[in-house]
Amino acid sequence: MWFPLERFKITDRSMEPTLSEGDYIIVNRLAYIFKKPKVGEIIVFKHPSQTKFLVKRISRKLKENSYLVIGDNKAVSSDSRAFGPIKRGLIVGKVSVAVK
């Protein structure tokens, strides 16, 4: 069954200080149905070449529905600097709520 909201647990330090390891987030899967993702928003997306989900901040919009995503804690984040831009189709949704 498909739900418009999905819960994820933060499992690393790549988004500190905004999100910490052990925090829970609620992701709005419908957030980008009628609008496009914007620079500065925190999103959950499917890793382009692995079977896992990542949480990062959109740092730049590129041509052809692709985005650069960067973790807030750049020293430990695996992000677009390592795997390149992500396509719009990989985005699961926008982080709406974080619970510490």
N, CA, C and O atoms as CSV, one atom per row, in Angstrom:
chain,resi,resn,atom,element,x,y,z
A,1,MET,N,N,0.841,-1.182,0.000
A,1,MET,CA,C,0.000,0.000,0.000
A,1,MET,C,C,0.887,1.247,0.000
A,1,MET,O,O,1.926,1.271,0.658
A,2,TRP,N,N,0.487,2.253,-0.718
A,2,TRP,CA,C,1.247,3.490,-0.874
A,2,TRP,C,C,0.640,4.576,0.019
A,2,TRP,O,O,-0.575,4.774,0.019
A,3,PHE,N,N,1.484,5.277,0.778
A,3,PHE,CA,C,1.032,6.348,1.668
A,3,PHE,C,C,1.692,7.664,1.275
A,3,PHE,O,O,2.843,7.661,0.840
A,4,PRO,N,N,0.990,8.793,1.415
A,4,PRO,CA,C,1.572,10.089,1.034
A,4,PRO,C,C,2.664,10.566,1.988
A,4,PRO,O,O,3.499,11.387,1.608
A,5,LEU,N,N,2.667,10.060,3.225
A,5,LEU,CA,C,3.702,10.411,4.191
A,5,LEU,C,C,4.494,9.162,4.531
A,5,LEU,O,O,3.937,8.072,4.659
A,6,GLU,N,N,5.788,9.332,4.674
A,6,GLU,CA,C,6.632,8.192,5.011
A,6,GLU,C,C,7.640,8.607,6.071
A,6,GLU,O,O,8.160,9.723,6.047
A,7,ARG,N,N,7.912,7.696,7.001
A,7,ARG,CA,C,8.851,7.970,8.091
A,7,ARG,C,C,10.193,7.324,7.789
A,7,ARG,O,O,10.265,6.180,7.339
A,8,PHE,N,N,11.261,8.084,8.049
A,8,PHE,CA,C,12.623,7.586,7.907
A,8,PHE,C,C,13.390,7.904,9.182
A,8,PHE,O,O,13.091,8.877,9.874
A,9,LYS,N,N,14.377,7.077,9.482
A,9,LYS,CA,C,15.267,7.334,10.610
A,9,LYS,C,C,16.622,7.767,10.058
A,9,LYS,O,O,17.144,7.164,9.120
A,10,ILE,N,N,17.184,8.816,10.648
A,10,ILE,CA,C,18.506,9.300,10.244
A,10,ILE,C,C,19.548,8.343,10.821
A,10,ILE,O,O,19.568,8.096,12.026
A,11,THR,N,N,20.409,7.810,9.964
A,11,THR,CA,C,21.365,6.793,10.398
A,11,THR,C,C,22.821,7.243,10.308
A,11,THR,O,O,23.731,6.450,10.548
A,12,ASP,N,N,23.043,8.506,9.966
A,12,ASP,CA,C,24.420,8.990,9.913
A,12,ASP,C,C,24.477,10.458,10.310
A,12,ASP,O,O,23.467,11.028,10.720
A,13,ARG,N,N,25.637,11.068,10.192
A,13,ARG,CA,C,25.848,12.447,10.642
A,13,ARG,C,C,25.924,13.435,9.483
A,13,ARG,O,O,26.332,14.577,9.690
A,14,SER,N,N,25.550,13.039,8.284
A,14,SER,CA,C,25.757,13.880,7.103
A,14,SER,C,C,24.913,15.149,7.069
A,14,SER,O,O,25.233,16.072,6.321
A,15,MET,N,N,23.845,15.217,7.858
A,15,MET,CA,C,22.997,16.413,7.845
A,15,MET,C,C,23.082,17.218,9.143
A,15,MET,O,O,22.260,18.105,9.371
A,16,GLU,N,N,24.066,16.921,9.994
A,16,GLU,CA,C,24.242,17.701,11.226
A,16,GLU,C,C,24.701,19.112,10.879
A,16,GLU,O,O,25.482,19.267,9.940
A,17,PRO,N,N,24.267,20.124,11.572
A,17,PRO,CA,C,23.492,20.094,12.801
A,17,PRO,C,C,21.975,20.083,12.588
A,17,PRO,O,O,21.225,20.001,13.561
A,18,THR,N,N,21.511,20.162,11.348
A,18,THR,CA,C,20.070,20.220,11.085
A,18,THR,C,C,19.353,18.948,11.539
A,18,THR,O,O,18.341,19.011,12.236
A,19,LEU,N,N,19.884,17.808,11.140
A,19,LEU,CA,C,19.331,16.506,11.515
A,19,LEU,C,C,20.456,15.669,12.102
A,19,LEU,O,O,21.561,15.630,11.560
A,20,SER,N,N,20.172,15.000,13.212
A,20,SER,CA,C,21.193,14.208,13.886
A,20,SER,C,C,20.889,12.721,13.772
A,20,SER,O,O,19.742,12.319,13.575
A,21,GLU,N,N,21.928,11.918,13.897
A,21,GLU,CA,C,21.772,10.475,13.893
A,21,GLU,C,C,20.771,10.078,14.977
A,21,GLU,O,O,20.890,10.505,16.125
A,22,GLY,N,N,19.794,9.265,14.611
A,22,GLY,CA,C,18.748,8.845,15.539
A,22,GLY,C,C,17.457,9.637,15.417
A,22,GLY,O,O,16.416,9.186,15.895
A,23,ASP,N,N,17.498,10.818,14.781
A,23,ASP,CA,C,16.275,11.596,14.556
A,23,ASP,C,C,15.365,10.841,13.584
A,23,ASP,O,O,15.826,10.032,12.778
A,24,TYR,N,N,14.074,11.122,13.680
A,24,TYR,CA,C,13.099,10.626,12.711
A,24,TYR,C,C,12.596,11.788,11.885
A,24,TYR,O,O,12.455,12.904,12.386
A,25,ILE,N,N,12.325,11.526,10.617
A,25,ILE,CA,C,11.769,12.555,9.735
A,25,ILE,C,C,10.508,12.006,9.078
A,25,ILE,O,O,10.370,10.801,8.864
A,26,ILE,N,N,9.600,12.912,8.769
A,26,ILE,CA,C,8.408,12.591,7.993
A,26,ILE,C,C,8.592,13.226,6.623
A,26,ILE,O,O,8.858,14.423,6.506
A,27,VAL,N,N,8.445,12.411,5.599
A,27,VAL,CA,C,8.646,12.866,4.225
A,27,VAL,C,C,7.304,12.939,3.515
A,27,VAL,O,O,6.538,11.975,3.506
A,28,ASN,N,N,7.029,14.093,2.923
A,28,ASN,CA,C,5.811,14.305,2.154
A,28,ASN,C,C,6.068,13.865,0.717
A,28,ASN,O,O,6.764,14.550,-0.034
A,29,ARG,N,N,5.513,12.737,0.343
A,29,ARG,CA,C,5.714,12.188,-1.004
A,29,ARG,C,C,4.930,12.947,-2.070
A,29,ARG,O,O,5.194,12.795,-3.263
A,30,LEU,N,N,3.963,13.766,-1.642
A,30,LEU,CA,C,3.151,14.530,-2.592
A,30,LEU,C,C,3.644,15.961,-2.794
A,30,LEU,O,O,3.062,16.707,-3.582
A,31,ALA,N,N,4.689,16.346,-2.105
A,31,ALA,CA,C,5.150,17.739,-2.106
A,31,ALA,C,C,5.498,18.261,-3.494
A,31,ALA,O,O,5.348,19.453,-3.762
A,32,TYR,N,N,5.955,17.390,-4.369
A,32,TYR,CA,C,6.402,17.848,-5.684
A,32,TYR,C,C,5.483,17.407,-6.824
A,32,TYR,O,O,5.903,17.321,-7.977
A,33,ILE,N,N,4.240,17.132,-6.488
A,33,ILE,CA,C,3.264,16.793,-7.527
A,33,ILE,C,C,2.940,18.026,-8.375
A,33,ILE,O,O,2.892,17.945,-9.602
A,34,PHE,N,N,2.718,19.174,-7.711
A,34,PHE,CA,C,2.317,20.385,-8.418
A,34,PHE,C,C,3.373,21.481,-8.422
A,34,PHE,O,O,3.170,22.535,-9.024
A,35,LYS,N,N,4.495,21.241,-7.757
A,35,LYS,CA,C,5.577,22.228,-7.774
A,35,LYS,C,C,6.909,21.518,-7.864
A,35,LYS,O,O,7.022,20.332,-7.554
A,36,LYS,N,N,7.911,22.256,-8.291
A,36,LYS,CA,C,9.243,21.688,-8.458
A,36,LYS,C,C,10.058,21.855,-7.183
A,36,LYS,O,O,9.855,22.809,-6.432
A,37,PRO,N,N,10.979,20.929,-6.939
A,37,PRO,CA,C,11.877,21.086,-5.794
A,37,PRO,C,C,12.674,22.384,-5.911
A,37,PRO,O,O,13.052,22.800,-7.006
A,38,LYS,N,N,12.923,23.018,-4.757
A,38,LYS,CA,C,13.637,24.292,-4.744
A,38,LYS,C,C,14.970,24.164,-4.020
A,38,LYS,O,O,15.136,23.331,-3.129
A,39,VAL,N,N,15.903,24.999,-4.419
A,39,VAL,CA,C,17.200,25.079,-3.759
A,39,VAL,C,C,16.972,25.392,-2.278
A,39,VAL,O,O,16.177,26.269,-1.939
A,40,GLY,N,N,17.668,24.679,-1.409
A,40,GLY,CA,C,17.555,24.882,0.026
A,40,GLY,C,C,16.659,23.879,0.720
A,40,GLY,O,O,16.754,23.714,1.936
A,41,GLU,N,N,15.788,23.202,-0.021
A,41,GLU,CA,C,14.891,22.228,0.592
A,41,GLU,C,C,15.639,20.930,0.899
A,41,GLU,O,O,16.563,20.543,0.184
A,42,ILE,N,N,15.217,20.269,1.978
A,42,ILE,CA,C,15.795,18.981,2.351
A,42,ILE,C,C,14.891,17.894,1.791
A,42,ILE,O,O,13.674,17.920,1.975
A,43,ILE,N,N,15.508,16.940,1.104
A,43,ILE,CA,C,14.752,15.893,0.424
A,43,ILE,C,C,15.284,14.509,0.797
A,43,ILE,O,O,16.405,14.362,1.285
A,44,VAL,N,N,14.449,13.505,0.552
A,44,VAL,CA,C,14.864,12.113,0.576
A,44,VAL,C,C,14.833,11.634,-0.869
A,44,VAL,O,O,13.891,11.923,-1.607
A,45,PHE,N,N,15.860,10.906,-1.262
A,45,PHE,CA,C,15.931,10.399,-2.633
A,45,PHE,C,C,16.621,9.042,-2.649
A,45,PHE,O,O,17.319,8.664,-1.708
A,46,LYS,N,N,16.407,8.331,-3.731
A,46,LYS,CA,C,17.067,7.044,-3.930
A,46,LYS,C,C,18.474,7.304,-4.441
A,46,LYS,O,O,18.676,8.091,-5.366
A,47,HIS,N,N,19.446,6.634,-3.829
A,47,HIS,CA,C,20.838,6.765,-4.287
A,47,HIS,C,C,20.895,6.366,-5.760
A,47,HIS,O,O,20.270,5.379,-6.149
A,48,PRO,N,N,21.630,7.110,-6.589
A,48,PRO,CA,C,21.633,6.823,-8.027
A,48,PRO,C,C,22.190,5.449,-8.415
A,48,PRO,O,O,21.832,4.917,-9.467
A,49,SER,N,N,23.060,4.867,-7.581
A,49,SER,CA,C,23.662,3.593,-7.987
A,49,SER,C,C,23.619,2.513,-6.901
A,49,SER,O,O,24.174,1.430,-7.084
A,50,GLN,N,N,22.968,2.803,-5.779
A,50,GLN,CA,C,22.868,1.816,-4.700
A,50,GLN,C,C,21.404,1.659,-4.294
A,50,GLN,O,O,20.548,2.435,-4.719
A,51,THR,N,N,21.127,0.663,-3.482
A,51,THR,CA,C,19.750,0.414,-3.048
A,51,THR,C,C,19.526,0.992,-1.654
A,51,THR,O,O,19.193,0.262,-0.720
A,52,LYS,N,N,19.705,2.280,-1.521
A,52,LYS,CA,C,19.450,2.939,-0.240
A,52,LYS,C,C,18.897,4.334,-0.490
A,52,LYS,O,O,18.986,4.870,-1.594
A,53,PHE,N,N,18.321,4.910,0.565
A,53,PHE,CA,C,17.786,6.260,0.514
A,53,PHE,C,C,18.745,7.198,1.233
A,53,PHE,O,O,19.388,6.817,2.211
A,54,LEU,N,N,18.833,8.426,0.739
A,54,LEU,CA,C,19.675,9.447,1.351
A,54,LEU,C,C,18.838,10.684,1.653
A,54,LEU,O,O,17.812,10.931,1.021
A,55,VAL,N,N,19.298,11.453,2.629
A,55,VAL,CA,C,18.676,12.727,2.992
A,55,VAL,C,C,19.724,13.809,2.782
A,55,VAL,O,O,20.792,13.771,3.392
A,56,LYS,N,N,19.420,14.776,1.917
A,56,LYS,CA,C,20.357,15.857,1.620
A,56,LYS,C,C,19.580,17.134,1.328
A,56,LYS,O,O,18.356,17.125,1.200
A,57,ARG,N,N,20.318,18.222,1.226
A,57,ARG,CA,C,19.743,19.521,0.888
A,57,ARG,C,C,20.031,19.807,-0.588
A,57,ARG,O,O,21.135,19.553,-1.071
A,58,ILE,N,N,19.039,20.331,-1.295
A,58,ILE,CA,C,19.250,20.717,-2.693
A,58,ILE,C,C,20.121,21.976,-2.706
A,58,ILE,O,O,19.764,22.995,-2.115
A,59,SER,N,N,21.257,21.892,-3.382
A,59,SER,CA,C,22.146,23.048,-3.413
A,59,SER,C,C,22.082,23.801,-4.748
A,59,SER,O,O,22.410,24.985,-4.819
A,60,ARG,N,N,21.654,23.097,-5.802
A,60,ARG,CA,C,21.585,23.764,-7.107
A,60,ARG,C,C,20.658,22.997,-8.038
A,60,ARG,O,O,20.643,21.766,-8.048
A,61,LYS,N,N,19.891,23.739,-8.816
A,61,LYS,CA,C,19.038,23.157,-9.868
A,61,LYS,C,C,19.836,23.214,-11.161
A,61,LYS,O,O,20.385,24.258,-11.514
A,62,LEU,N,N,19.898,22.104,-11.858
A,62,LEU,CA,C,20.589,22.045,-13.137
A,62,LEU,C,C,19.574,21.895,-14.257
A,62,LEU,O,O,18.371,21.826,-14.006
A,63,LYS,N,N,20.046,21.844,-15.464
A,63,LYS,CA,C,19.158,21.653,-16.611
A,63,LYS,C,C,18.563,20.251,-16.598
A,63,LYS,O,O,19.083,19.342,-15.950
A,64,GLU,N,N,17.475,20.098,-17.321
A,64,GLU,CA,C,16.840,18.802,-17.553
A,64,GLU,C,C,16.444,18.066,-16.271
A,64,GLU,O,O,16.694,16.869,-16.133
A,65,ASN,N,N,15.829,18.785,-15.342
A,65,ASN,CA,C,15.308,18.153,-14.114
A,65,ASN,C,C,16.358,17.383,-13.319
A,65,ASN,O,O,16.098,16.273,-12.854
A,66,SER,N,N,17.524,17.961,-13.165
A,66,SER,CA,C,18.533,17.337,-12.314
A,66,SER,C,C,18.996,18.349,-11.265
A,66,SER,O,O,18.922,19.562,-11.461
A,67,TYR,N,N,19.474,17.806,-10.149
A,67,TYR,CA,C,19.800,18.627,-8.987
A,67,TYR,C,C,21.114,18.188,-8.366
A,67,TYR,O,O,21.457,17.006,-8.370
A,68,LEU,N,N,21.845,19.161,-7.831
A,68,LEU,CA,C,22.989,18.852,-6.986
A,68,LEU,C,C,22.498,18.842,-5.559
A,68,LEU,O,O,21.787,19.753,-5.135
A,69,VAL,N,N,22.874,17.809,-4.807
A,69,VAL,CA,C,22.469,17.683,-3.412
A,69,VAL,C,C,23.718,17.564,-2.551
A,69,VAL,O,O,24.668,16.864,-2.902
A,70,ILE,N,N,23.700,18.260,-1.414
A,70,ILE,CA,C,24.857,18.302,-0.523
A,70,ILE,C,C,24.370,18.107,0.909
A,70,ILE,O,O,23.322,18.629,1.289
A,71,GLY,N,N,25.127,17.361,1.695
A,71,GLY,CA,C,24.837,17.220,3.115
A,71,GLY,C,C,25.292,18.455,3.864
A,71,GLY,O,O,26.273,19.088,3.473
A,72,ASP,N,N,24.597,18.809,4.940
A,72,ASP,CA,C,24.976,19.981,5.730
A,72,ASP,C,C,26.339,19.796,6.394
A,72,ASP,O,O,27.066,20.769,6.598
A,73,ASN,N,N,26.685,18.566,6.729
A,73,ASN,CA,C,27.977,18.244,7.341
A,73,ASN,C,C,28.899,17.743,6.223
A,73,ASN,O,O,29.088,16.539,6.054
A,74,LYS,N,N,29.459,18.670,5.478
A,74,LYS,CA,C,30.215,18.329,4.268
A,74,LYS,C,C,31.409,17.417,4.529
A,74,LYS,O,O,31.826,16.674,3.640
A,75,ALA,N,N,31.960,17.465,5.733
A,75,ALA,CA,C,33.143,16.661,6.042
A,75,ALA,C,C,32.858,15.156,6.009
A,75,ALA,O,O,33.762,14.366,5.737
A,76,VAL,N,N,31.624,14.752,6.281
A,76,VAL,CA,C,31.306,13.318,6.335
A,76,VAL,C,C,30.215,12.903,5.347
A,76,VAL,O,O,29.800,11.744,5.349
A,77,SER,N,N,29.749,13.809,4.520
A,77,SER,CA,C,28.616,13.524,3.637
A,77,SER,C,C,29.058,12.937,2.300
A,77,SER,O,O,29.978,13.437,1.654
A,78,SER,N,N,28.375,11.859,1.903
A,78,SER,CA,C,28.489,11.330,0.549
A,78,SER,C,C,27.316,11.928,-0.222
A,78,SER,O,O,26.159,11.630,0.073
A,79,ASP,N,N,27.613,12.768,-1.207
A,79,ASP,CA,C,26.563,13.518,-1.892
A,79,ASP,C,C,26.939,13.739,-3.352
A,79,ASP,O,O,27.736,12.977,-3.901
A,80,SER,N,N,26.389,14.755,-3.987
A,80,SER,CA,C,26.645,14.995,-5.412
A,80,SER,C,C,28.122,15.210,-5.731
A,80,SER,O,O,28.538,15.038,-6.877
A,81,ARG,N,N,28.900,15.576,-4.747
A,81,ARG,CA,C,30.341,15.709,-4.989
A,81,ARG,C,C,30.963,14.351,-5.278
A,81,ARG,O,O,32.008,14.275,-5.924
A,82,ALA,N,N,30.328,13.268,-4.803
A,82,ALA,CA,C,30.828,11.912,-5.034
A,82,ALA,C,C,30.116,11.217,-6.201
A,82,ALA,O,O,30.766,10.558,-7.012
A,83,PHE,N,N,28.780,11.359,-6.294
A,83,PHE,CA,C,28.037,10.600,-7.303
A,83,PHE,C,C,27.380,11.453,-8.375
A,83,PHE,O,O,26.680,10.922,-9.237
A,84,GLY,N,N,27.589,12.765,-8.342
A,84,GLY,CA,C,27.056,13.643,-9.386
A,84,GLY,C,C,25.627,14.071,-9.119
A,84,GLY,O,O,25.071,13.779,-8.060
A,85,PRO,N,N,25.027,14.768,-10.086
A,85,PRO,CA,C,23.654,15.243,-9.903
A,85,PRO,C,C,22.666,14.084,-9.887
A,85,PRO,O,O,22.935,13.001,-10.406
A,86,ILE,N,N,21.499,14.349,-9.266
A,86,ILE,CA,C,20.436,13.345,-9.262
A,86,ILE,C,C,19.298,13.823,-10.160
A,86,ILE,O,O,19.065,15.024,-10.298
A,87,LYS,N,N,18.612,12.892,-10.754
A,87,LYS,CA,C,17.451,13.200,-11.593
A,87,LYS,C,C,16.208,13.372,-10.731
A,87,LYS,O,O,16.124,12.799,-9.645
A,88,ARG,N,N,15.266,14.135,-11.192
A,88,ARG,CA,C,14.002,14.386,-10.479
A,88,ARG,C,C,13.288,13.089,-10.113
A,88,ARG,O,O,12.662,13.002,-9.057
A,89,GLY,N,N,13.376,12.102,-10.964
A,89,GLY,CA,C,12.700,10.835,-10.727
A,89,GLY,C,C,13.205,10.057,-9.525
A,89,GLY,O,O,12.520,9.151,-9.051
A,90,LEU,N,N,14.385,10.388,-9.021
A,90,LEU,CA,C,14.932,9.704,-7.841
A,90,LEU,C,C,14.415,10.290,-6.532
A,90,LEU,O,O,14.570,9.680,-5.474
A,91,ILE,N,N,13.802,11.474,-6.599
A,91,ILE,CA,C,13.349,12.136,-5.378
A,91,ILE,C,C,12.076,11.462,-4.858
A,91,ILE,O,O,11.085,11.328,-5.575
A,92,VAL,N,N,12.134,11.042,-3.587
A,92,VAL,CA,C,10.987,10.414,-2.932
A,92,VAL,C,C,10.034,11.498,-2.424
A,92,VAL,O,O,8.819,11.381,-2.581
A,93,GLY,N,N,10.583,12.548,-1.817
A,93,GLY,CA,C,9.751,13.639,-1.307
A,93,GLY,C,C,10.527,14.636,-0.488
A,93,GLY,O,O,11.747,14.555,-0.352
A,94,LYS,N,N,9.785,15.578,0.052
A,94,LYS,CA,C,10.350,16.671,0.846
A,94,LYS,C,C,10.230,16.348,2.330
A,94,LYS,O,O,9.198,15.864,2.793
A,95,VAL,N,N,11.311,16.627,3.072
A,95,VAL,CA,C,11.262,16.447,4.524
A,95,VAL,C,C,10.365,17.535,5.098
A,95,VAL,O,O,10.627,18.726,4.930
A,96,SER,N,N,9.295,17.107,5.782
A,96,SER,CA,C,8.322,18.046,6.339
A,96,SER,C,C,8.465,18.241,7.833
A,96,SER,O,O,8.258,19.346,8.335
A,97,VAL,N,N,8.817,17.176,8.558
A,97,VAL,CA,C,8.903,17.215,10.001
A,97,VAL,C,C,10.110,16.425,10.460
A,97,VAL,O,O,10.396,15.353,9.926
A,98,ALA,N,N,10.820,16.947,11.447
A,98,ALA,CA,C,11.916,16.209,12.076
A,98,ALA,C,C,11.623,16.103,13.564
A,98,ALA,O,O,11.240,17.084,14.203
A,99,VAL,N,N,11.805,14.905,14.112
A,99,VAL,CA,C,11.570,14.674,15.530
A,99,VAL,C,C,12.862,14.202,16.174
A,99,VAL,O,O,13.428,13.184,15.775
A,100,LYS,N,N,13.317,14.930,17.151
A,100,LYS,CA,C,14.575,14.581,17.830
A,100,LYS,C,C,14.323,13.593,18.929
A,100,LYS,O,O,15.258,13.179,19.614
